[in-house]
Amino acid sequence: MNGRVRIGSRRGLRGVSARLAAGVLAVLVAAGACSAVRQSAAPAPLLILVSFDGFRWDFMDRVPTPALDRLAAAGVRAERLIPAFPTKTFPNHYTVVTGLYTEHHGIVANNIVDPALEDRFGLRNRSAVQDPRWWHGEPIWRTAQRQGRVAAPFFWPGSEAPNDGQHAAHWRPYDGSVSHEERVDQVLALLDLPPTERPAFATVYFSDVDDAAHRFGPDARAQVDAAVQRVDAALGRLITGLEERGLWDQAHLLVTSDHGMIGTPPDQVIVLDDYVDLEIAKVIDWAPVLAVWPKPEDVEEVYQSLSGAHPHLTVYRKAEIPDGWHYRDSPRIAPIVGLLDGGWRVTSRAYLELRGGRLSLGDHGYHHELEEMGALFVASGPGLRRGETVPPFSNVHLYELMCHLLDLEPAPNDGSLEAVSHLLRDGG
């Protein structure tokens, strides 16, 4: 427990309910009714969180997706899920499992500099990815572990770093070569363990859609739709495995994505060194959110050089970043932050030459309320409504939702169970 008390909440009544239940159980035992009690006992909570990286909210409507369709019919689907800013992979995966905005959990971009640590974070920097100093807050697998549950966050950003000195019971370093079948089967194998050893929480991650949409653009139907169908087939394998184990009606299965995707035409590129000296500007993270770290004495000069430099690039001093972004309260946020309009890219002339003028045809990271950045959310389970589509909501609330479904007391976070109570069968 983390010391939070919710006066008058359903959680606040659990101690009383437990004492009453204990008294009733004693009477039943005395009457020789133990077997009836065991048969009526509720199954242990189980929640599996699936990530389809880069799966835009509307992709499942472009091509047959029988597994997702079945999940939606059995549960709830959001019109779209609103990511946290910036709409990047690591920041949003970690927001989902902590309920914290990026400014509070510390993963403010895919590439980060921390002046206090005098170090850099990057997706391909294995030592940084596994360094707990970068990952603030409490992910749900740690919440579960603190409260006596077993967790298996496979391939989820943040799971490779110990939290509060501990890893989850089951985890493994990310390995993109692991097949879809093995990813699903490693979770199903753990569900075959005795109930006291079986995970209450597990994750599965797939990158196919993100990879295809970056390379070919989100409107490349052949490549992106094929990726959509591959991950849907993996979901179907998971559902079949749950059915075979008699867990389909007991488990909560949440399928989501970290962000959407937008096309980036080759002619919508800003060459930054046309406007500012990159030796002075010191860009740490690029399109579509610029993180610019000049020396303190150069901040105003660089800001003035970039402000108004291009009509599709808006530049902010850190203190002037809009409140709704929840993107100011961290020493890891750059002194100057630039945001591109949807579909625009920014790069350097040297990088363009290195790539022969070719950049990816799809991207994300733009404003979190841009429709194309909207993510997927489809879920089913005994605690969720059935066959309903709900309006868009923010992914920062998913941690509170998952804690509720797992009967866990959440750690302090930025989300709200009330904000997603309309997803619940009992209204929360």
N, C-alpha and C positions, 0 to 999 in steps of 0.2 A: 504493500500500500504506500501511496505517496503523501498521505496526510490530508488529501482533499476530502471534505465532507459535504455531501449534498443533502441539505435538510429538506425533508418532504419528498425526496425522489424515491423511485422504486428501489434504487440501490440502498437507500437509507433504511428501508424496511426489511432488508434481507436478514439482518441479525435476529429480529423478532420472529420472522418466518422460519428461520433455521431452528430456533428453540421450540416453536410450536410443532414443527415437523418431527423433531427428536422425541417429543412427548407422544405424538401419535404413533410413531414407529415402535416405541416401547410397548404401547397397548397392543399393537398388531402382533408383535413378537410373542407377547404373552398369550395371545389367542391362537398362536400357531399359524399366522398368516404371512410369514416371512417371504415365501415364494411369490405371493401376489404383489408384495411391495417391490421385489426385485423386477418383476415383469413390467410394472408400471413406472419404474424409475426413468427419468428423462435421460436420453443419451448424452454423452459428454460433448460439449460444443466443438465443432470442427469448421474451420474456415480456410479456403484455398484462394489465394490472390494470384491472378494471372495477368501478366503484362504483355500486350501486343505493341511493342515500341513503334511509334510513328503512325499508328492506326487512327486516321481521321474519323470523326464521328459518323460520316456518311458513307464510308467505304463498304460497310456491310449491306448497303442497299444497292450497290452497283453490280453485284455478282451473287449467285447462290451461296449462302453460308448456313447450312443446315444446323450446325452445332450452336452458333450464336442465335439463330432463330428459335431453336428449342429453348435455349436459356431465357431469351426474352419472353417467350410464351409462358414459361414457368415462373417468371419473376418480374423484374422491373428493368426498364431501359431509360436512360436519360436522353433527351433530345441532343445534348452534347455535354461533356464535362469540361469545365473551365479550368485550364491549368494555372499554376502559379507563374509569376514573372521571375526570370525569363523562361520562355517556353522551350527549355532545353531538357535533355535526357536525365542527367544526374540530379539537377535541382528538383525536378518534378517527381521522380521516383522517391526521393527522400522526403519530400513534402507529404506524399501519400501515406508513408509509414510512420511519420512523426506528428502530423497535424500542424506543422510549423511552416510559416512562410520562409522563403529562402533567406531573408535577412536575419532570421533567428536560428535556423539550423546550420548556417555557415557555408553551404554549398551553393554559392551565389552565381555560379557559372560552370561551364565544363572545364574552363581554365582559370585559375585563381592565383592571386598573389596575396600573401598575408604578411604585412610589415612586421608584426610581432614575432612571427615564426621565422621570418627571413627565409621563406621557402615558397615553392610553387606547387600547385596542385594541377594535375592534368589526367584525363581519362586513361592515357596509356602509361602513366607514371605509377608502376605497380606499388612502389614503396609508399607513395602518397595515398593511393586508394586504400591501403591497409593501415594507414596511420590514424589512430583515433583522435588525434588533435584536430583534424579537419572536420570531424562529424559531431555536431552538437545535437542536443536534444536526446530523446529516448525513442528509438524505433519500437514498433509493436512487438517484435520478437523478444526484445528485452523486457517490455511490459509483461508479456506472457510468462517469461522465465522467472521474473521476480515474484509472480503470483502462482508459482508451482506448476506451470504448464511447459510442455515440450514444444519447440518451434524449429522449423526447417526452412529458412529463407534462402533458397537456392538462387544464385546469380542475381540477387537484388542489390542495387547500388547501396553501399553502406554496410552490407552484411559481412564483408571481408575484414572490417576493422572491429576490434573488440569495443564493446560499450560498457562503461563502468567496470572495465577490466575483464569482461567475459564475452566470449562468442556464444551464439546460439548453439543448441545441442547438435544440430546438423546444418552444415554449410560447406561450400567448396568454392575455391577461387574461380573466377569467370573463365570459361573456356568455350569460345565460339564454335569449336569443332564438334562439340557434343550434339548428337542428333536430337531431333524433336522427340523421337520415341524414347530415348534414354532420359531426356528431361522429364517427361511425363512418368515414365516407369520408376524413376528413383523416388518420386513422391508416393506413387501407389505402393511400392515396396514397403515404405515406412508405415503406411496405413495398415499393413498386414501384421504389424507388431501388436503385442498385447495392449489393451486399452490404456494401461498406466504408462506405457512407453511410446504410444502413438502420438505424433504431433497434433496439437490443437490448431496450429497455424503453419501454413506452408505456402511457398511461392513458386511460380514457374514463369520463365521469361523467354520471349521470342523476338528476334530483331528483324525478321524477313521483310516486313512491310516498310520499316524505316529505311533499310538498305535499298530496296527497290525504288522507293519514292525519291530518295536523294539522287540516285544514279540516273533514273530515267524521267523523273518528274511525276507528280501525283496523278496527272492526267494520262499517263502512259498505261492504257487499260490492260494491254496484254501482260506486261511485267508486274504491275502493281496488283492487278486482280488475281494473278497466279499466286502472288505472295499472300494475299488475303485468304485464298482458299487453302494454302498450305497450313497457315496457323489455325484456321478453322478446323481443319482435319485433326490437328494436334489436340485441340479442345475436345473434339469428338472422342478421341482416344481416352482422354481424361474422364469424360462423362461415362463412357462405357466401363472404364475401370471402377468408377464409383458405384455404378449399378451392380456390377458383378460382386462387389463387396457389401451390398445392401446399405450403402451410405448415401446414395443419390438424394433420398428424401430427408436425410439428416444434415447433410453438409450445406454450408453457405459457400457458394462459388461466385466470386467476384472477378469479372473480366474488365480490364481497363487499359488505357494507354496513357502515356506521359504527355502527349501533345499531338496536334494534327500536322498538316503539311501544306505548303503552298508552292506553286510553280515559280521558278526564278528564271525568266527569259535571259538569254545571253546578252541582250542589249541593255539590261537594267543593272548595270554595274557602276559603282563609284570607285574611282582610283584615289585613295586617300592622300597619297603623296603629291597629288596635284594641288592640294590645299594646305598641307602642313608638313613640316620637317619631321619625319618619323623618328629620327634620332632624339628629338626633343620630346615628341608626343609619347613614345613608349607604349604602344598598344599591346595589351596582354591578351585580350580576347576580341575576336573579330565578329563578322556578320552573324546575325543581324543586330546584335547588341555590342556596341563598342565599349570596351573597358580601357580607358586611357589614363596612364599613370605618369604624368610629367613630374619633374622635381617640383617641390612646393613653390619655388620662385618662378616657375614657368607655367603654372596652372592657368593663370588669367590670359597669358599670351596665346596658349594653345586653345583655350576656350574661344577666344575672340576669332582665331583663325578658322575654327570649325563652325562656329555659330553662323547660320545663314549661308554656309558655303555651298550647299546643294539643297534643292527644294524637297528631296525625298529623304533627307537626313535631319533629324531633330536632336540637338545636343543640349545636355543639362549639366549644370554644376550639381554635385552630389546633394547639396542641401536643398536644391530646387526640384528634385525628382518628385513627380506627383504622388500624393498620399496613397492613392488606390493601387499603386504598384507594390506597396509593402517592401520597398527596396531602398532604404536609406540607413537602417539601424544595424550596420555591420562595418567593422574596419576593413573588411575585404572588398567592399564596394568601391570602385575607382572614384577618384576626385572628379572625373569627367565621364559621363555615360552618354552614348549616342544610340538612338533607336532609328532603324530604317522603316520606311513604309513597306507594307506587305509586298513581297515579290522582288524587292530590291536587295542587292548585295553590295558589300564594301570590301575592298581588298587593296593590296599593294601592287605596284607595277612589277616588282621582283617576283611576286607569287604568280601573277598572270603570265609572265614569261616562263616561269618554271613549269606551269601547266599548259603551255602552248595556247593560252587564251581560253582554255576550257575550264568551266566551273560546273559544279553539280546543278542539275536542272530542277531540284526541289530543295526546300529548306524549311526550318522552323526556328523559333527563338523570338518571334515578333511579339507584338502586344498581345497579352493573354486573353483579351476580349475579342480579338479578331476571329471571325467565324471560322476561318480556315485553320486556326490553331486549336479549335475545339477537339477534344479527345473522346474516346469511346468509353461508355460505361454500361455494362449489362450484368445483371446479377440475379441469382435465385437462391432460395433457401427457406427454411421453415419460419424465419422471422421476418421475411420480406413480402411485400404485396405481390400479387400474381397478375401477369398479363397487362401491366400498366406502363405507359410512357410518361415520364415526368419532365418538367421544364429544366433548363440548364442549371447546374449548381457547381460550386467550387470544389476542387479536389482536396482542399485543406480540411474539409469536414470528414473525409473518409476514415481517418484514424479514429475519431470518436465513434463513427458508425461501426467499425470493426470491433472496437473494444466492447461496445454494447452487445453485438452479436455473439461475442466470445465470453460475455459476462466478466469482463475485466474492468478494474478501476483505471481510467486513463491517467497518464502523466500530464502535467500542465502543457497546454498546447493552444494554438490559435483558432482551432476549429470549434464547432458547436453541434451537438447531437440534435438540438432543436431545428437546425438548418436542414437536416436530412430526415427528420421524423416522418415526413410524408412517404418515405420509402418503406417504412416499417408496417408490418401487418397490424400491429396493435397501436400504431401511431406514436410509439415511444413512451 
